[in-house]
Amino acid sequence: MTELDSQLGNGASSGFTSLEPEPRAEFIAPPFTLPPYPYDRLKPVLQAADMHPGGAIDLSIGTPCDQPPENVCEALRDTSSVAGYPTSVGSAALLEAAHGWLERRIGVRLGSGSLANCIGTKELVAGLPLILKLRSPRRDTVLYPAVAYPTYEMGAILAGCRAVAVPVDDQWRIDLSSISSADAERALCLWVNTPGNPAGALDDLDAAAEWGRTHGIPVLSDECYIEFTWQGPPRTILRSGPEGVLAVHSLSKRSNFAGGRAGFYAGDADLVRFVSEVRKHQGLMIPAPVQRGAAVAWSEDSHVDVQRDRYHRRLVRLAAQFTRLGLAPTLPEGAFYLWVHAPDGAWETASRLADSVGVVVSPGEFYGAAGAAYLRIAAVQPDERLDLLDQRIQAWEAQQ
Ligand SMILES: Cc1ncc(COP(=O)(O)O)c(C=O)c1O
């Protein structure tokens, strides 16, 4: 036994020299139980839908089906900069393009150092609580809307934090007044998401920023559907100033670039500095060719206007189709999902739709227990697949 072993309390019988003290029983955390990935639970529904000739019409995951602009793909083929490491915050060209988009399209001008890039935004959403906990170790709570993108909760869990769902009102907007002072005191951050996934609701982002500033809690505003706002102008938390807030933006939806993995976060310069420094230590950086493609995508808007029209047309069409299937969808205020009540139960209705017309939709419980009586229908299939759905609905109606 070495001197160090004896200082650390390692017994000679352990048979090896360790720098780590043996953990004492009370320090051992319970093993992490990994919950099933939500969409993996849909496999039986998907298999049933796939039995139809022509296969499943999958409206479950919100993955884009249309192509990104050709010049974005062209930029990806440029491998001239792959020899060296790319920068973690993003190249000067990418930073400039993202700033340019914010100013041109959203009307917000930020100083340098107030924006950094990320590898798509899911990894950022999943990772931010861990980073913010390094900054505020005494705080342990992540607040997020009770009906929301599931990664807000998962990010809290992965950081060993309390995940506290904030109730939403009857229009699916976050109800800030229902946050208890005990939870606010422990909060590391508050997530908001406008337009919201799954219900397409539009929050009052000025009120969210104000709440955060009053309580000294960073407000993280996920705005990845901002250019698919159907009611009124696009909303960003940055309109009320960058202090104490981060807005999170993605190329996945606006430019059909989900496979490229590119997004950014912007706002409070101190927060951006802290988060981006940690991410630099973590080795998180967008691959160089993707940075080139992303710079092109943020610099252009006409393809997004085309995509807006596509999504809106598909939403209208899907609303009519699901009305024929016995549901009562209404058009959302934003994003590209129909969020519809399933009076006969969400899983039961999802199975019925798969069996009868081969269409796959997501049960609302994927987005929180408060959404369990609903279904989410994503407008992510091209027109030909929706033509096929029309034919199947017609055949099903004839049997009724
Ligand atoms: C609300 C919301 N935030 C973030 C993401 C993640 O997007 P990405 O990682 O592709 O940027 C999604 C994807 O569906 C989403 O719906």
The ligand as an SDF file (V2000), in Angstrom:
LIG
                    3D

 16 16  0  0  0  0  0  0  0  0999 V2000
  -39.1150   23.0580  -29.9590 C   0  0  0  0  0  0  0  0  0  0  0  0
  -37.9100   22.4290  -30.5500 C   0  0  0  0  0  0  0  0  0  0  0  0
  -36.7060   22.8260  -30.1330 N   0  0  0  0  0  0  0  0  0  0  0  0
  -35.5780   22.2930  -30.6330 C   0  0  0  0  0  0  0  0  0  0  0  0
  -35.6380   21.3060  -31.5950 C   0  0  0  0  0  0  0  0  0  0  0  0
  -34.3440   20.7150  -32.0820 C   0  0  0  0  0  0  0  0  0  0  0  0
  -34.0360   21.1020  -33.3430 O   0  0  0  0  0  0  0  0  0  0  0  0
  -32.5700   20.9150  -33.9430 P   0  0  0  0  0  0  0  0  0  0  0  0
  -31.7680   20.1150  -32.9740 O   0  0  0  0  0  0  0  0  0  0  0  0
  -32.7580   20.1760  -35.2130 O   0  0  0  0  0  0  0  0  0  0  0  0
  -32.0280   22.2890  -34.1110 O   0  0  0  0  0  0  0  0  0  0  0  0
  -36.8670   20.8580  -32.0540 C   0  0  0  0  0  0  0  0  0  0  0  0
  -36.9450   19.7820  -33.0450 C   0  0  0  0  0  0  0  0  0  0  0  0
  -37.9650   19.2540  -33.3800 O   0  0  0  0  0  0  0  0  0  0  0  0
  -38.0520   21.4460  -31.5240 C   0  0  0  0  0  0  0  0  0  0  0  0
  -39.2650   21.0750  -31.9230 O   0  0  0  0  0  0  0  0  0  0  0  0
  1  2  1  0
  2  3  1  0
  2 15  2  0
  3  4  2  0
  4  5  1  0
  5  6  1  0
  5 12  2  0
  6  7  1  0
  7  8  1  0
  8  9  2  0
  8 10  1  0
  8 11  1  0
 12 13  1  0
 12 15  1  0
 13 14  2  0
 15 16  1  0
M  END
$$$$
